[in-house]
Amino acid sequence: MNEISIHKIGQALGTYVSKKVSRADQTEVLSFGAEILVGCIIKLCILFSFAFIMDIALEVVILLIVTGIIRTLSGGAHCSAYYRCLATSVFIFTVLGYSIKVNYPFIRQLHPA
């Protein structure tokens, strides 16, 4: 049975690009980059699907920007498998986004503008 995996897609894209730009020596690097890019696109699509369903898209965008800035300086946790990273990220961002949406009115009452 042919199994579709992000790793195989990344390898195929990396090989294709390296042939197009005549850089066979960079195939491995391009494949790894393509794998990361494909994984991020899939993760963002799934995350925003949940965010739109739960009506927390704005909160999730803000969380992604803030965590992106922080992770640039601090690094981040790494899971042993892509699906674990996907599930963990989607869970954390949707829970945090939902808690912001629920708690914002209460916080606003405590500190009026």
N, CA, C and O atoms as a GROMACS GRO file, in nm:
protein
  452
    1MET      N    1   0.084  -0.118   0.000
    1MET     CA    2   0.000   0.000   0.000
    1MET      C    3   0.089   0.124   0.000
    1MET      O    4   0.180   0.136   0.081
    2ASN      N    5   0.062   0.215  -0.091
    2ASN     CA    6   0.138   0.340  -0.096
    2ASN      C    7   0.088   0.434   0.012
    2ASN      O    8  -0.030   0.468   0.019
    3GLU      N    9   0.181   0.475   0.093
    3GLU     CA   10   0.148   0.563   0.204
    3GLU      C   11   0.198   0.704   0.173
    3GLU      O   12   0.312   0.721   0.130
    4ILE      N   13   0.114   0.802   0.194
    4ILE     CA   14   0.154   0.941   0.175
    4ILE      C   15   0.210   0.991   0.306
    4ILE      O   16   0.145   0.980   0.411
    5SER      N   17   0.330   1.047   0.301
    5SER     CA   18   0.388   1.104   0.422
    5SER      C   19   0.450   1.238   0.388
    5SER      O   20   0.489   1.265   0.274
    6ILE      N   21   0.459   1.322   0.489
    6ILE     CA   22   0.519   1.454   0.471
    6ILE      C   23   0.666   1.438   0.431
    6ILE      O   24   0.717   1.516   0.350
    7HIS      N   25   0.731   1.338   0.486
    7HIS     CA   26   0.872   1.314   0.453
    7HIS      C   27   0.888   1.283   0.304
    7HIS      O   28   0.977   1.338   0.238
    8LYS      N   29   0.802   1.197   0.251
    8LYS     CA   30   0.810   1.161   0.109
    8LYS      C   31   0.778   1.280   0.019
    8LYS      O   32   0.842   1.300  -0.084
    9ILE      N   33   0.680   1.360   0.060
    9ILE     CA   34   0.645   1.479  -0.018
    9ILE      C   35   0.762   1.577  -0.018
    9ILE      O   36   0.796   1.633  -0.122
   10GLY      N   37   0.823   1.597   0.098
   10GLY     CA   38   0.939   1.685   0.109
   10GLY      C   39   1.055   1.638   0.023
   10GLY      O   40   1.121   1.718  -0.043
   11GLN      N   41   1.080   1.508   0.024
   11GLN     CA   42   1.188   1.452  -0.059
   11GLN      C   43   1.160   1.475  -0.207
   11GLN      O   44   1.249   1.513  -0.283
   12ALA      N   45   1.036   1.452  -0.246
   12ALA     CA   46   1.000   1.470  -0.387
   12ALA      C   47   1.016   1.617  -0.429
   12ALA      O   48   1.069   1.646  -0.536
   13LEU      N   49   0.968   1.708  -0.344
   13LEU     CA   50   0.981   1.851  -0.376
   13LEU      C   51   1.127   1.894  -0.379
   13LEU      O   52   1.168   1.967  -0.470
   14GLY      N   53   1.204   1.851  -0.282
   14GLY     CA   54   1.346   1.886  -0.277
   14GLY      C   55   1.422   1.835  -0.398
   14GLY      O   56   1.505   1.906  -0.454
   15THR      N   57   1.394   1.712  -0.438
   15THR     CA   58   1.458   1.654  -0.555
   15THR      C   59   1.419   1.731  -0.681
   15THR      O   60   1.503   1.760  -0.766
   16TYR      N   61   1.291   1.763  -0.692
   16TYR     CA   62   1.242   1.838  -0.809
   16TYR      C   63   1.310   1.975  -0.818
   16TYR      O   64   1.360   2.013  -0.925
   17VAL      N   65   1.313   2.048  -0.707
   17VAL     CA   66   1.374   2.181  -0.707
   17VAL      C   67   1.523   2.173  -0.736
   17VAL      O   68   1.576   2.253  -0.813
   18SER      N   69   1.592   2.077  -0.675
   18SER     CA   70   1.737   2.065  -0.697
   18SER      C   71   1.768   2.035  -0.844
   18SER      O   72   1.870   2.080  -0.896
   19LYS      N   73   1.683   1.958  -0.910
   19LYS     CA   74   1.703   1.931  -1.053
   19LYS      C   75   1.674   2.055  -1.137
   19LYS      O   76   1.745   2.083  -1.233
   20LYS      N   77   1.570   2.129  -1.099
   20LYS     CA   78   1.533   2.250  -1.174
   20LYS      C   79   1.641   2.356  -1.168
   20LYS      O   80   1.665   2.426  -1.266
   21VAL      N   81   1.707   2.369  -1.053
   21VAL     CA   82   1.809   2.473  -1.037
   21VAL      C   83   1.950   2.417  -1.053
   21VAL      O   84   2.049   2.485  -1.024
   22SER      N   85   1.960   2.293  -1.098
   22SER     CA   86   2.089   2.226  -1.122
   22SER      C   87   2.180   2.230  -0.999
   22SER      O   88   2.297   2.266  -1.008
   23ARG      N   89   2.124   2.191  -0.884
   23ARG     CA   90   2.201   2.188  -0.759
   23ARG      C   91   2.182   2.053  -0.692
   23ARG      O   92   2.125   2.046  -0.582
   24ALA      N   93   2.227   1.948  -0.755
   24ALA     CA   94   2.212   1.813  -0.700
   24ALA      C   95   2.280   1.798  -0.565
   24ALA      O   96   2.241   1.714  -0.484
   25ASP      N   97   2.383   1.880  -0.540
   25ASP     CA   98   2.454   1.873  -0.413
   25ASP      C   99   2.370   1.927  -0.296
   25ASP      O  100   2.402   1.903  -0.180
   26GLN      N  101   2.263   1.999  -0.327
   26GLN     CA  102   2.177   2.057  -0.224
   26GLN      C  103   2.044   1.983  -0.208
   26GLN      O  104   1.955   2.033  -0.140
   27THR      N  105   2.031   1.867  -0.268
   27THR     CA  106   1.904   1.793  -0.264
   27THR      C  107   1.859   1.764  -0.122
   27THR      O  108   1.741   1.783  -0.089
   28GLU      N  109   1.949   1.720  -0.037
   28GLU     CA  110   1.912   1.685   0.100
   28GLU      C  111   1.864   1.807   0.178
   28GLU      O  112   1.764   1.799   0.251
   29VAL      N  113   1.932   1.918   0.164
   29VAL     CA  114   1.894   2.042   0.234
   29VAL      C  115   1.759   2.091   0.182
   29VAL      O  116   1.673   2.129   0.262
   30LEU      N  117   1.741   2.092   0.051
   30LEU     CA  118   1.615   2.136  -0.007
   30LEU      C  119   1.500   2.043   0.032
   30LEU      O  120   1.388   2.089   0.055
   31SER      N  121   1.526   1.915   0.040
   31SER     CA  122   1.424   1.819   0.081
   31SER      C  123   1.380   1.843   0.225
   31SER      O  124   1.261   1.840   0.256
   32PHE      N  125   1.477   1.868   0.312
   32PHE     CA  126   1.445   1.895   0.452
   32PHE      C  127   1.363   2.023   0.464
   32PHE      O  128   1.264   2.028   0.538
   33GLY      N  129   1.404   2.128   0.393
   33GLY     CA  130   1.329   2.254   0.394
   33GLY      C  131   1.188   2.237   0.342
   33GLY      O  132   1.093   2.293   0.398
   34ALA      N  133   1.173   2.161   0.235
   34ALA     CA  134   1.040   2.136   0.178
   34ALA      C  135   0.953   2.058   0.275
   34ALA      O  136   0.834   2.083   0.287
   35GLU      N  137   1.013   1.962   0.345
   35GLU     CA  138   0.939   1.883   0.444
   35GLU      C  139   0.887   1.973   0.556
   35GLU      O  140   0.772   1.961   0.597
   36ILE      N  141   0.971   2.063   0.605
   36ILE     CA  142   0.931   2.157   0.710
   36ILE      C  143   0.820   2.248   0.659
   36ILE      O  144   0.721   2.271   0.729
   37LEU      N  145   0.835   2.299   0.538
   37LEU     CA  146   0.736   2.389   0.479
   37LEU      C  147   0.600   2.320   0.462
   37LEU      O  148   0.497   2.376   0.498
   38VAL      N  149   0.601   2.200   0.408
   38VAL     CA  150   0.475   2.124   0.389
   38VAL      C  151   0.410   2.096   0.524
   38VAL      O  152   0.289   2.112   0.539
   39GLY      N  153   0.489   2.056   0.623
   39GLY     CA  154   0.436   2.030   0.757
   39GLY      C  155   0.372   2.153   0.819
   39GLY      O  156   0.266   2.144   0.880
   40CYS      N  157   0.437   2.268   0.803
   40CYS     CA  158   0.382   2.393   0.858
   40CYS      C  159   0.252   2.433   0.789
   40CYS      O  160   0.158   2.477   0.854
   41ILE      N  161   0.248   2.416   0.658
   41ILE     CA  162   0.125   2.450   0.584
   41ILE      C  163   0.010   2.362   0.630
   41ILE      O  164  -0.101   2.411   0.653
   42ILE      N  165   0.034   2.233   0.645
   42ILE     CA  166  -0.070   2.142   0.692
   42ILE      C  167  -0.114   2.179   0.833
   42ILE      O  168  -0.233   2.184   0.862
   43LYS      N  169  -0.017   2.206   0.920
   43LYS     CA  170  -0.048   2.241   1.058
   43LYS      C  171  -0.133   2.369   1.064
   43LYS      O  172  -0.231   2.375   1.139
   44LEU      N  173  -0.096   2.471   0.987
   44LEU     CA  174  -0.171   2.596   0.988
   44LEU      C  175  -0.312   2.577   0.931
   44LEU      O  176  -0.407   2.636   0.982
   45CYS      N  177  -0.326   2.496   0.827
   45CYS     CA  178  -0.459   2.470   0.771
   45CYS      C  179  -0.550   2.403   0.874
   45CYS      O  180  -0.666   2.442   0.889
   46ILE      N  181  -0.498   2.304   0.942
   46ILE     CA  182  -0.579   2.235   1.044
   46ILE      C  183  -0.609   2.328   1.160
   46ILE      O  184  -0.722   2.333   1.209
   47LEU      N  185  -0.508   2.402   1.206
   47LEU     CA  186  -0.527   2.494   1.318
   47LEU      C  187  -0.633   2.599   1.284
   47LEU      O  188  -0.722   2.624   1.366
   48PHE      N  189  -0.625   2.660   1.166
   48PHE     CA  190  -0.722   2.763   1.131
   48PHE      C  191  -0.859   2.705   1.099
   48PHE      O  192  -0.959   2.775   1.113
   49SER      N  193  -0.867   2.580   1.058
   49SER     CA  194  -0.998   2.516   1.042
   49SER      C  195  -1.068   2.510   1.177
   49SER      O  196  -1.186   2.547   1.188
   50PHE      N  197  -0.997   2.465   1.280
   50PHE     CA  198  -1.055   2.462   1.414
   50PHE      C  199  -1.084   2.604   1.464
   50PHE      O  200  -1.188   2.628   1.525
   51ALA      N  201  -0.994   2.697   1.437
   51ALA     CA  202  -1.011   2.834   1.485
   51ALA      C  203  -1.136   2.898   1.424
   51ALA      O  204  -1.211   2.965   1.495
   52PHE      N  205  -1.159   2.878   1.295
   52PHE     CA  206  -1.278   2.935   1.232
   52PHE      C  207  -1.405   2.868   1.283
   52PHE      O  208  -1.506   2.936   1.305
   53ILE      N  209  -1.401   2.738   1.301
   53ILE     CA  210  -1.518   2.667   1.354
   53ILE      C  211  -1.552   2.717   1.493
   53ILE      O  212  -1.670   2.733   1.526
   54MET      N  213  -1.449   2.741   1.576
   54MET     CA  214  -1.470   2.784   1.714
   54MET      C  215  -1.481   2.936   1.727
   54MET      O  216  -1.499   2.987   1.838
   55ASP      N  217  -1.471   3.009   1.616
   55ASP     CA  218  -1.479   3.155   1.613
   55ASP      C  219  -1.370   3.219   1.701
   55ASP      O  220  -1.397   3.312   1.777
   56ILE      N  221  -1.248   3.169   1.688
   56ILE     CA  222  -1.136   3.223   1.764
   56ILE      C  223  -1.016   3.254   1.673
   56ILE      O  224  -0.902   3.250   1.717
   57ALA      N  225  -1.044   3.284   1.546
   57ALA     CA  226  -0.936   3.305   1.449
   57ALA      C  227  -0.847   3.423   1.489
   57ALA      O  228  -0.725   3.412   1.481
   58LEU      N  229  -0.906   3.534   1.531
   58LEU     CA  230  -0.826   3.651   1.571
   58LEU      C  231  -0.736   3.618   1.689
   58LEU      O  232  -0.618   3.654   1.690
   59GLU      N  233  -0.790   3.550   1.787
   59GLU     CA  234  -0.712   3.512   1.905
   59GLU      C  235  -0.596   3.421   1.867
   59GLU      O  236  -0.485   3.436   1.919
   60VAL      N  237  -0.620   3.327   1.777
   60VAL     CA  238  -0.516   3.234   1.734
   60VAL      C  239  -0.407   3.308   1.655
   60VAL      O  240  -0.289   3.278   1.670
   61VAL      N  241  -0.446   3.403   1.570
   61VAL     CA  242  -0.347   3.482   1.496
   61VAL      C  243  -0.257   3.558   1.593
   61VAL      O  244  -0.135   3.558   1.576
   62ILE      N  245  -0.316   3.621   1.693
   62ILE     CA  246  -0.238   3.696   1.792
   62ILE      C  247  -0.145   3.601   1.868
   62ILE      O  248  -0.028   3.633   1.889
   63LEU      N  249  -0.195   3.486   1.908
   63LEU     CA  250  -0.111   3.387   1.977
   63LEU      C  251   0.004   3.340   1.889
   63LEU      O  252   0.116   3.324   1.937
   64LEU      N  253  -0.021   3.318   1.761
   64LEU     CA  254   0.085   3.274   1.670
   64LEU      C  255   0.193   3.380   1.655
   64LEU      O  256   0.312   3.348   1.652
   65ILE      N  257   0.153   3.506   1.647
   65ILE     CA  258   0.251   3.615   1.636
   65ILE      C  259   0.335   3.624   1.761
   65ILE      O  260   0.458   3.632   1.754
   66VAL      N  261   0.270   3.622   1.877
   66VAL     CA  262   0.343   3.634   2.004
   66VAL      C  263   0.436   3.514   2.025
   66VAL      O  264   0.552   3.532   2.059
   67THR      N  265   0.385   3.394   2.004
   67THR     CA  266   0.472   3.277   2.024
   67THR      C  267   0.582   3.270   1.919
   67THR      O  268   0.691   3.220   1.948
   68GLY      N  269   0.555   3.319   1.799
   68GLY     CA  270   0.659   3.323   1.697
   68GLY      C  271   0.774   3.412   1.738
   68GLY      O  272   0.891   3.378   1.717
   69ILE      N  273   0.743   3.528   1.796
   69ILE     CA  274   0.847   3.619   1.844
   69ILE      C  275   0.924   3.556   1.960
   69ILE      O  276   1.046   3.561   1.963
   70ILE      N  277   0.851   3.498   2.054
   70ILE     CA  278   0.917   3.438   2.171
   70ILE      C  279   1.002   3.319   2.130
   70ILE      O  280   1.115   3.304   2.177
   71ARG      N  281   0.951   3.234   2.043
   71ARG     CA  282   1.025   3.113   2.003
   71ARG      C  283   1.150   3.146   1.922
   71ARG      O  284   1.245   3.068   1.920
   72THR      N  285   1.150   3.261   1.855
   72THR     CA  286   1.270   3.303   1.783
   72THR      C  287   1.386   3.320   1.879
   72THR      O  288   1.500   3.288   1.846
   73LEU      N  289   1.357   3.369   1.997
   73LEU     CA  290   1.461   3.394   2.097
   73LEU      C  291   1.485   3.275   2.189
   73LEU      O  292   1.598   3.255   2.235
   74SER      N  293   1.381   3.196   2.215
   74SER     CA  294   1.394   3.093   2.318
   74SER      C  295   1.398   2.950   2.266
   74SER      O  296   1.431   2.858   2.341
   75GLY      N  297   1.365   2.929   2.142
   75GLY     CA  298   1.354   2.792   2.091
   75GLY      C  299   1.215   2.739   2.123
   75GLY      O  300   1.122   2.817   2.143
   76GLY      N  301   1.200   2.610   2.129
   76GLY     CA  302   1.070   2.553   2.159
   76GLY      C  303   1.080   2.404   2.183
   76GLY      O  304   1.184   2.342   2.160
   77ALA      N  305   0.971   2.349   2.229
   77ALA     CA  306   0.966   2.205   2.255
   77ALA      C  307   0.961   2.130   2.123
   77ALA      O  308   0.906   2.180   2.024
   78HIS      N  309   1.016   2.010   2.121
   78HIS     CA  310   1.014   1.928   2.001
   78HIS      C  311   0.956   1.791   2.035
   78HIS      O  312   0.998   1.727   2.131
   79CYS      N  313   0.860   1.750   1.955
   79CYS     CA  314   0.799   1.618   1.974
   79CYS      C  315   0.876   1.515   1.891
   79CYS      O  316   0.949   1.550   1.798
   80SER      N  317   0.859   1.390   1.926
   80SER     CA  318   0.932   1.284   1.857
   80SER      C  319   0.869   1.246   1.722
   80SER      O  320   0.933   1.180   1.641
   81ALA      N  321   0.746   1.288   1.698
   81ALA     CA  322   0.680   1.256   1.571
   81ALA      C  323   0.594   1.375   1.528
   81ALA      O  324   0.546   1.452   1.611
   82TYR      N  325   0.576   1.388   1.396
   82TYR     CA  326   0.502   1.502   1.342
   82TYR      C  327   0.359   1.506   1.394
   82TYR      O  328   0.310   1.613   1.432
   83TYR      N  329   0.290   1.392   1.396
   83TYR     CA  330   0.150   1.392   1.440
   83TYR      C  331   0.137   1.437   1.585
   83TYR      O  332   0.036   1.497   1.621
   84ARG      N  333   0.237   1.409   1.669
   84ARG     CA  334   0.233   1.456   1.808
   84ARG      C  335   0.247   1.608   1.813
   84ARG      O  336   0.178   1.675   1.889
   85CYS      N  337   0.336   1.661   1.732
   85CYS     CA  338   0.354   1.805   1.724
   85CYS      C  339   0.226   1.871   1.674
   85CYS      O  340   0.183   1.973   1.728
   86LEU      N  341   0.166   1.813   1.572
   86LEU     CA  342   0.042   1.865   1.517
   86LEU      C  343  -0.068   1.867   1.622
   86LEU      O  344  -0.133   1.970   1.642
   87ALA      N  345  -0.090   1.755   1.688
   87ALA     CA  346  -0.196   1.745   1.789
   87ALA      C  347  -0.170   1.839   1.906
   87ALA      O  348  -0.261   1.906   1.954
   88THR      N  349  -0.046   1.845   1.952
   88THR     CA  350  -0.011   1.931   2.065
   88THR      C  351  -0.031   2.077   2.029
   88THR      O  352  -0.090   2.153   2.106
   89SER      N  353   0.018   2.119   1.913
   89SER     CA  354   0.006   2.259   1.871
   89SER      C  355  -0.140   2.300   1.854
   89SER      O  356  -0.182   2.404   1.904
   90VAL      N  357  -0.216   2.218   1.784
   90VAL     CA  358  -0.357   2.250   1.762
   90VAL      C  359  -0.430   2.257   1.895
   90VAL      O  360  -0.510   2.349   1.918
   91PHE      N  361  -0.406   2.163   1.984
   91PHE     CA  362  -0.470   2.162   2.115
   91PHE      C  363  -0.434   2.288   2.194
   91PHE      O  364  -0.523   2.356   2.246
   92ILE      N  365  -0.306   2.319   2.205
   92ILE     CA  366  -0.263   2.434   2.285
   92ILE      C  367  -0.318   2.564   2.229
   92ILE      O  368  -0.372   2.645   2.304
   93PHE      N  369  -0.306   2.585   2.099
   93PHE     CA  370  -0.351   2.712   2.042
   93PHE      C  371  -0.503   2.727   2.048
   93PHE      O  372  -0.552   2.838   2.071
   94THR      N  373  -0.579   2.620   2.028
   94THR     CA  374  -0.724   2.633   2.036
   94THR      C  375  -0.770   2.653   2.181
   94THR      O  376  -0.861   2.733   2.205
   95VAL      N  377  -0.708   2.584   2.276
   95VAL     CA  378  -0.746   2.603   2.417
   95VAL      C  379  -0.711   2.745   2.462
   95VAL      O  380  -0.793   2.811   2.526
   96LEU      N  381  -0.591   2.792   2.430
   96LEU     CA  382  -0.553   2.928   2.468
   96LEU      C  383  -0.640   3.032   2.398
   96LEU      O  384  -0.683   3.129   2.461
   97GLY      N  385  -0.666   3.013   2.269
   97GLY     CA  386  -0.752   3.106   2.197
   97GLY      C  387  -0.892   3.111   2.254
   97GLY      O  388  -0.950   3.219   2.270
   98TYR      N  389  -0.946   2.996   2.287
   98TYR     CA  390  -1.080   2.990   2.345
   98TYR      C  391  -1.082   3.055   2.484
   98TYR      O  392  -1.176   3.126   2.518
   99SER      N  393  -0.978   3.030   2.564
   99SER     CA  394  -0.975   3.089   2.699
   99SER      C  395  -0.962   3.241   2.691
   99SER      O  396  -1.017   3.312   2.775
  100ILE      N  397  -0.889   3.292   2.593
  100ILE     CA  398  -0.881   3.438   2.575
  100ILE      C  399  -1.018   3.492   2.539
  100ILE      O  400  -1.061   3.593   2.595
  101LYS      N  401  -1.086   3.428   2.446
  101LYS     CA  402  -1.219   3.475   2.404
  101LYS      C  403  -1.317   3.475   2.520
  101LYS      O  404  -1.397   3.568   2.534
  102VAL      N  405  -1.313   3.372   2.604
  102VAL     CA  406  -1.406   3.360   2.716
  102VAL      C  407  -1.372   3.459   2.827
  102VAL      O  408  -1.461   3.521   2.885
  103ASN      N  409  -1.243   3.475   2.857
  103ASN     CA  410  -1.201   3.557   2.971
  103ASN      C  411  -1.185   3.705   2.940
  103ASN      O  412  -1.180   3.786   3.033
  104TYR      N  413  -1.175   3.744   2.815
  104TYR     CA  414  -1.153   3.883   2.780
  104TYR      C  415  -1.260   3.977   2.837
  104TYR      O  416  -1.224   4.082   2.891
  105PRO      N  417  -1.388   3.945   2.827
  105PRO     CA  418  -1.489   4.037   2.884
  105PRO      C  419  -1.470   4.059   3.034
  105PRO      O  420  -1.492   4.170   3.083
  106PHE      N  421  -1.432   3.956   3.107
  106PHE     CA  422  -1.411   3.970   3.252
  106PHE      C  423  -1.289   4.056   3.281
  106PHE      O  424  -1.291   4.139   3.372
  107ILE      N  425  -1.184   4.036   3.208
  107ILE     CA  426  -1.062   4.115   3.227
  107ILE      C  427  -1.089   4.261   3.191
  107ILE      O  428  -1.040   4.351   3.259
  108ARG      N  429  -1.166   4.283   3.087
  108ARG     CA  430  -1.200   4.420   3.045
  108ARG      C  431  -1.280   4.491   3.153
  108ARG      O  432  -1.262   4.612   3.172
  109GLN      N  433  -1.368   4.421   3.224
  109GLN     CA  434  -1.445   4.482   3.333
  109GLN      C  435  -1.354   4.521   3.449
  109GLN      O  436  -1.378   4.623   3.514
  110LEU      N  437  -1.252   4.443   3.475
  110LEU     CA  438  -1.160   4.473   3.585
  110LEU      C  439  -1.072   4.593   3.554
  110LEU      O  440  -1.036   4.668   3.645
  111HIS      N  441  -1.038   4.610   3.429
  111HIS     CA  442  -0.949   4.719   3.388
  111HIS      C  443  -1.012   4.796   3.272
  111HIS      O  444  -0.970   4.780   3.158
  112PRO      N  445  -1.113   4.881   3.302
  112PRO     CA  446  -1.177   4.956   3.193
  112PRO      C  447  -1.079   5.056   3.131
  112PRO      O  448  -0.989   5.107   3.197
  113ALA      N  449  -1.099   5.082   3.005
  113ALA     CA  450  -1.008   5.172   2.931
  113ALA      C  451  -1.023   5.316   2.972
  113ALA      O  452  -0.954   5.403   2.919
   0.00000   0.00000   0.00000
